[in-house]
Amino acid sequence: MMTQSQNRRSRMPDDPFRLEVTIDRSSPTPLHAQISDPLAALIVDGTLQPGTRLEDEVSMARRLSVSRPTARQALQHLADRGLVTRRRGAGTVVTSPHVRRSMELSSLLSDLRAAGHEVSTRILDYDRHRATAEEAEHLGVDPGTEVVLVRRLRLADGEPIALMTNLLPGDIAPDKEELSAAGLYDLLRERGIVPTTATQVVGARNATAKEAELLADKRRAALLTVARTAYDREGRAVEYGTHLYRASRYTFVTTLFTS
């Protein structure tokens, strides 16, 4: 197998990227994986930048002496992982970087910016109202207490990454304009409110038609779900959030310790 530097030298700037790899037909690794795995590694480590066009399946099959279905499967596997997009007429193109984020009490906006992403936010809903019984239970307040429900679409490098719904006590909630420009937890800290602990449940489900549309994903695409209640030092609930993340673009990273 050729090195990454050899792969980089094998193409002119305007040419599609052609992976230089030796197919081992005696290996237990499927032929399509022998193509998709090294391509995925080059995308993940940044060697292949977003917007890079990959060789088409017909050329790949002929050059690597594999069947066209094998080449198609290799490229489709990359698409299923969210590493490339495949469109008729445009070919196969490397997508924006996959977002990896530690599971900490931090603002998604700040984490994305720290990782070098260009971040923007669209406020979909901002509603100040009296808490229903269910909302009051989430925040540990009396029904009828003033609360704010805000729903935001977070984009990284111009691409939707998360749908976030947050319920906050009305007396500490940032306004709509603030939430358009800064992260929720950063704004709370500016008010002297520091989230210190949280209960969190992580799950997964398929996107509804509307969610898929907002997240620019396919119908029934896989989503990571997070439901979290954050508390300050005094044990007051400062926000209850239900967030949806595109599984094809987003990964949680957790550090585990032995007891």
LINGIWO-V525351 format. One record per pair of residues at least 24 apart in sequence whose ideal C-beta (glycine too) atoms are under 7 Angstrom apart, sorted by the first residue. I is the first residue (numbers start at 1). GAP is how many residues later the second one is. Records with the same first field share a line. If there is no record, write none. Layout:
BEGIN
I = GAP ; GAP
END
This chain:
BEGIN
1 = 37
4 = 38 ; 43
7 = 35
8 = 39
16 = 37 ; 38 ; 39 ; 75
17 = 31 ; 35 ; 36 ; 37 ; 38
18 = 37 ; 45
23 = 41 ; 42 ; 43
31 = 35 ; 39
32 = 38 ; 41 ; 42 ; 45
35 = 29 ; 36 ; 39
36 = 38 ; 41 ; 42
39 = 39
40 = 38 ; 41 ; 43
43 = 40 ; 51
44 = 54
48 = 46
49 = 45
50 = 44 ; 45 ; 46 ; 47
51 = 42 ; 43
52 = 41 ; 42
53 = 38 ; 39 ; 40
54 = 30 ; 38
56 = 35
81 = 167
82 = 166 ; 167
96 = 60 ; 61 ; 63
98 = 151 ; 153
99 = 57 ; 62 ; 150 ; 151 ; 152
100 = 151 ; 153
101 = 151 ; 152
102 = 151
103 = 149 ; 151
105 = 80 ; 90 ; 93 ; 125
106 = 79
107 = 76 ; 77 ; 78 ; 79
108 = 46 ; 54 ; 75
109 = 45 ; 73 ; 74
110 = 73 ; 76
112 = 44
117 = 39 ; 40
118 = 39
119 = 36 ; 37
120 = 35
121 = 31 ; 33 ; 58 ; 59
122 = 30 ; 31
123 = 27 ; 29 ; 53 ; 56 ; 57
124 = 27 ; 28 ; 29
125 = 24 ; 25 ; 26
126 = 24 ; 50
128 = 42
135 = 32
138 = 29 ; 91 ; 102
139 = 28 ; 30 ; 98 ; 101
140 = 97
141 = 28
146 = 24
148 = 25
150 = 29
152 = 27
153 = 61
159 = 57
160 = 54 ; 55 ; 56
161 = 84 ; 85 ; 88 ; 89
162 = 81 ; 82 ; 83 ; 88
163 = 48 ; 51 ; 52 ; 80 ; 81
164 = 77 ; 79
165 = 76 ; 77
166 = 73 ; 75
167 = 72 ; 73
168 = 70 ; 71
172 = 66
184 = 55
188 = 50
193 = 39 ; 45
194 = 38 ; 39
195 = 35 ; 36 ; 37 ; 43
196 = 35 ; 36 ; 37
197 = 34
198 = 30 ; 31 ; 32 ; 33
199 = 29 ; 30
200 = 26 ; 28
201 = 26
202 = 24 ; 50
204 = 43
211 = 33
215 = 31
217 = 29 ; 31
221 = 25 ; 27
222 = 25
223 = 24
224 = 26
END
